[in-house]
């Protein structure tokens, strides 16, 4: 965990990007999330949420509470054919988390509140808050057709969430996945910190082990495996620059370890 310690030291060096009021999902961005294919008379985000979730009052109230408390907006992503690298081509379609999919909104709401509480507890005695954003995010809910990947991916303070994702079947799985994706967003915002800091070590591990599980085991941050290849997700080939996934998995491990320590206090 040497490298994650370095990350945390770097993260507390500037004013907080995740602090309340310092970031927001704009009305234009929320309109794309919540009313992507039709004109709307709404002039505020809450109106958009109420209209989008009108068919499911329980989901509507949950989405409104999430927005009011965290600034997060839960909407849908576009229909697209995604180039999933080692996963192949994947068709994604918009899927609002209502009805039978409402449980995913429940899990996202709980996860983001847990993460918010984690940061508050971890930095309660710090005079400078972390330069790390975990609020005011756009959630694009989609459904993959005939596949269960990807579970999620991140870009531009947005998290795309696949309601059929293989990792998103429990509250714990959703929490870890969202923390992983949060790291990606912040990693990119910090100028690809992981590549600048971890690339040499990561390349040395891959050069030594390739995809051999027994060799990689001492270096793997977590136990997440790729079914297609049988190796650790942190070291899966044809998945972009793998150091980003390695670093995000380190972040999840740090989150879990620090959570245990905070509970023990």
C-alpha positions as CSV (number, residue, x, y, z in Angstrom):
1,X,0.0,0.0,0.0
2,X,3.0,2.3,-0.3
3,X,1.7,3.9,-3.5
4,X,-1.7,4.5,-2.1
5,X,-0.2,6.3,0.9
6,X,1.6,8.6,-1.6
7,X,-1.7,9.2,-3.4
8,X,-3.5,10.2,-0.2
9,X,-0.6,12.5,0.7
10,X,-0.9,14.2,-2.7
11,X,-4.7,14.3,-2.5
12,X,-4.8,16.4,0.7
13,X,-2.5,19.1,-0.7
14,X,-5.2,21.3,-2.3
15,X,-8.7,22.6,-1.5
16,X,-11.4,20.0,-1.9
17,X,-13.1,19.5,-5.2
18,X,-15.7,17.3,-3.6
19,X,-16.8,19.8,-1.0
20,X,-20.5,20.9,-1.0
21,X,-21.2,23.7,-3.4
22,X,-17.9,23.6,-5.3
23,X,-19.2,21.6,-8.2
24,X,-22.6,20.9,-9.8
25,X,-24.3,19.1,-12.6
26,X,-25.5,21.8,-15.0
27,X,-29.1,22.1,-16.1
28,X,-28.0,21.4,-19.7
29,X,-26.1,18.2,-18.6
30,X,-29.1,17.1,-16.5
31,X,-31.4,17.6,-19.4
32,X,-29.3,15.2,-21.5
33,X,-29.5,12.7,-18.7
34,X,-33.1,13.0,-17.9
35,X,-34.9,14.1,-21.1
36,X,-32.6,13.1,-23.9
37,X,-35.1,12.5,-26.7
38,X,-37.8,15.0,-26.0
39,X,-38.3,18.7,-25.3
40,X,-39.0,19.7,-21.8
41,X,-40.5,22.8,-20.1
42,X,-38.4,22.2,-17.0
43,X,-36.2,25.0,-15.9
44,X,-34.5,23.2,-13.0
45,X,-33.0,19.8,-12.2
46,X,-35.6,18.7,-9.7
47,X,-38.4,19.3,-12.3
48,X,-36.4,17.1,-14.7
49,X,-36.1,14.3,-12.1
50,X,-39.8,14.4,-11.3
51,X,-40.8,14.2,-14.9
52,X,-38.3,11.4,-15.8
53,X,-39.3,9.2,-12.8
54,X,-43.0,9.9,-12.9
55,X,-43.8,6.2,-13.5
56,X,-42.1,5.1,-10.3
57,X,-42.8,7.4,-7.3
58,X,-40.4,5.5,-5.0
59,X,-37.5,5.8,-7.5
60,X,-38.5,9.5,-8.1
61,X,-38.2,10.3,-4.3
62,X,-34.9,8.4,-4.1
63,X,-33.5,10.3,-7.1
64,X,-34.6,13.6,-5.7
65,X,-33.1,12.9,-2.3
66,X,-29.8,11.8,-3.9
67,X,-29.7,15.0,-5.9
68,X,-30.6,17.2,-2.9
69,X,-28.0,15.6,-0.6
70,X,-25.1,14.9,-2.9
71,X,-25.7,16.8,-6.1
72,X,-25.6,13.6,-8.1
73,X,-28.0,13.3,-11.0
74,X,-29.2,9.8,-12.0
75,X,-30.4,9.6,-15.6
76,X,-29.7,7.5,-18.7
77,X,-26.9,7.1,-21.2
78,X,-27.4,6.9,-25.0
79,X,-27.9,3.8,-27.1
80,X,-24.6,2.9,-28.6
81,X,-22.3,0.1,-29.8
82,X,-19.3,0.2,-27.4
83,X,-15.9,-1.1,-28.3
84,X,-15.2,-3.0,-25.2
85,X,-11.6,-4.0,-26.0
86,X,-11.1,-7.6,-24.8
87,X,-14.9,-7.8,-24.2
88,X,-15.7,-7.2,-27.9
89,X,-18.5,-5.0,-29.3
90,X,-21.3,-4.4,-26.8
91,X,-24.7,-2.8,-27.4
92,X,-25.8,-0.5,-24.6
93,X,-29.3,0.9,-24.4
94,X,-30.8,3.5,-22.0
95,X,-32.4,2.1,-18.9
96,X,-33.8,4.3,-16.2
97,X,-33.5,2.6,-12.8
98,X,-37.2,2.2,-12.2
99,X,-39.5,-0.7,-11.6
100,X,-37.5,-3.9,-11.5
101,X,-34.3,-1.9,-11.9
102,X,-35.0,0.4,-9.0
103,X,-32.7,-1.7,-6.7
104,X,-29.7,-0.3,-8.6
105,X,-30.7,3.3,-7.7
106,X,-31.1,2.1,-4.1
107,X,-27.6,0.7,-4.2
108,X,-26.1,3.8,-5.8
109,X,-27.7,6.0,-3.3
110,X,-26.4,4.0,-0.4
111,X,-22.9,3.7,-1.9
112,X,-22.6,7.5,-2.5
113,X,-23.7,8.2,1.0
114,X,-21.3,5.7,2.4
115,X,-18.5,7.2,0.4
116,X,-19.4,10.7,1.5
117,X,-19.4,9.6,5.2
118,X,-16.0,7.8,4.6
119,X,-14.3,11.0,3.4
120,X,-15.9,13.0,6.2
121,X,-14.5,10.5,8.8
122,X,-11.1,10.0,7.2
123,X,-10.4,13.8,7.0
124,X,-12.3,15.1,10.0
125,X,-9.1,16.2,11.7
126,X,-7.4,17.6,8.6
127,X,-7.2,21.4,8.2
128,X,-7.1,21.0,4.4
129,X,-9.6,18.8,2.6
130,X,-8.6,16.4,-0.1
131,X,-8.4,17.6,-3.7
132,X,-10.7,14.8,-4.7
133,X,-14.3,15.0,-6.1
134,X,-16.9,12.5,-5.1
135,X,-20.1,14.6,-5.3
136,X,-22.1,16.3,-8.1
137,X,-21.7,13.4,-10.5
138,X,-23.7,12.4,-13.5
139,X,-24.9,8.8,-13.5
140,X,-25.8,7.3,-16.9
141,X,-27.8,4.1,-16.4
142,X,-27.8,1.7,-19.3
143,X,-28.5,-1.9,-20.0
144,X,-26.2,-4.2,-22.0
145,X,-27.8,-6.5,-24.6
146,X,-26.8,-10.2,-24.4
147,X,-23.7,-9.4,-22.3
148,X,-23.0,-8.5,-18.7
149,X,-20.1,-6.2,-19.3
150,X,-18.9,-3.6,-18.7
151,X,-20.3,-3.1,-15.2
152,X,-19.4,0.6,-15.3
153,X,-16.9,3.1,-16.7
154,X,-16.0,6.7,-16.0
155,X,-15.3,9.9,-17.9
156,X,-15.7,13.6,-17.3
157,X,-17.3,13.4,-13.8
158,X,-19.8,10.8,-15.3
159,X,-20.2,7.2,-14.3
160,X,-21.9,4.9,-16.8
161,X,-23.7,2.2,-14.9
162,X,-24.9,-1.1,-16.5
163,X,-27.9,-2.6,-14.7
164,X,-26.8,-6.0,-16.2
165,X,-23.2,-5.6,-15.0
166,X,-21.8,-8.8,-13.5
167,X,-20.2,-6.8,-10.6
168,X,-23.4,-4.9,-9.7
169,X,-25.4,-7.6,-8.0
170,X,-25.1,-6.4,-4.3
171,X,-24.7,-3.2,-2.3
172,X,-21.1,-4.1,-1.6
173,X,-20.3,-4.8,-5.2
174,X,-21.8,-1.5,-6.3
175,X,-20.0,0.5,-3.5
176,X,-16.6,-1.0,-4.6
177,X,-17.3,-0.5,-8.3
178,X,-18.3,3.2,-7.8
179,X,-15.2,3.9,-5.7
180,X,-13.2,2.3,-8.5
181,X,-14.8,4.6,-11.1
182,X,-14.5,7.7,-8.8
183,X,-10.8,7.1,-8.7
184,X,-10.7,7.0,-12.5
185,X,-12.4,10.4,-12.7
186,X,-10.0,11.9,-10.2
187,X,-7.0,10.2,-11.8
188,X,-7.8,11.8,-15.1
189,X,-8.4,15.2,-13.4
190,X,-5.0,15.0,-11.8
191,X,-3.3,14.6,-15.2
192,X,-3.3,10.8,-15.3
193,X,-1.6,10.5,-11.9
194,X,-1.5,6.7,-12.0
195,X,0.5,6.6,-15.2
196,X,3.0,9.2,-14.0
197,X,3.5,7.5,-10.7
198,X,2.9,3.8,-11.1
199,X,3.8,3.0,-14.7
200,X,7.3,1.8,-14.1
201,X,6.3,-0.6,-11.3
202,X,3.3,-1.8,-13.2
203,X,5.3,-2.5,-16.4
204,X,7.8,-4.5,-14.3
205,X,5.1,-6.7,-12.8
206,X,3.6,-7.4,-16.2
207,X,7.0,-8.1,-17.8
208,X,7.7,-10.6,-15.0
209,X,4.3,-12.3,-14.8
210,X,2.4,-11.7,-18.0
211,X,-1.1,-13.0,-17.1
212,X,0.0,-15.9,-14.9
213,X,-2.3,-15.8,-11.9
214,X,0.2,-17.5,-9.5
215,X,2.9,-15.0,-10.3
216,X,0.5,-12.0,-10.2
217,X,-1.1,-12.9,-6.9
218,X,1.3,-11.1,-4.6
219,X,0.9,-7.9,-6.6
220,X,-2.9,-8.0,-7.2
221,X,-4.7,-5.4,-5.1
222,X,-8.0,-7.3,-5.1
223,X,-9.5,-10.7,-6.2
224,X,-11.5,-9.4,-9.1
225,X,-10.9,-11.8,-12.0
226,X,-11.8,-11.7,-15.7
227,X,-13.8,-14.8,-16.7
228,X,-12.7,-14.7,-20.3
229,X,-8.9,-14.8,-19.6
230,X,-8.8,-16.1,-16.0
231,X,-6.4,-13.4,-14.9
232,X,-6.8,-10.5,-12.5
233,X,-8.7,-7.5,-13.8
234,X,-5.9,-5.2,-12.7
235,X,-3.6,-7.0,-15.2
236,X,-6.0,-7.8,-18.0
237,X,-4.5,-7.1,-21.5
238,X,-6.3,-5.1,-24.2
239,X,-8.0,-3.0,-21.6
240,X,-6.5,0.4,-22.3
241,X,-3.4,1.3,-20.3
242,X,-3.7,-1.3,-17.5
243,X,-2.0,0.9,-15.0
244,X,-5.2,2.9,-14.7
245,X,-7.1,-0.2,-13.6
246,X,-4.3,-1.3,-11.3
247,X,-4.4,2.0,-9.6
248,X,-8.2,2.1,-9.3
249,X,-8.1,-1.4,-7.7
250,X,-5.4,-0.1,-5.3
251,X,-7.8,2.7,-4.4
252,X,-10.6,0.2,-3.7
253,X,-8.3,-1.8,-1.4
254,X,-7.3,1.4,0.4
255,X,-11.0,2.3,0.8
256,X,-11.8,-1.2,2.3
257,X,-8.8,-1.2,4.6
258,X,-9.5,2.3,5.9
259,X,-13.2,1.5,6.3
260,X,-12.2,-1.4,8.6
261,X,-9.9,0.8,10.6
262,X,-12.6,3.5,11.0
263,X,-15.1,1.0,12.2
264,X,-12.6,-0.3,14.8
265,X,-12.2,3.2,16.3
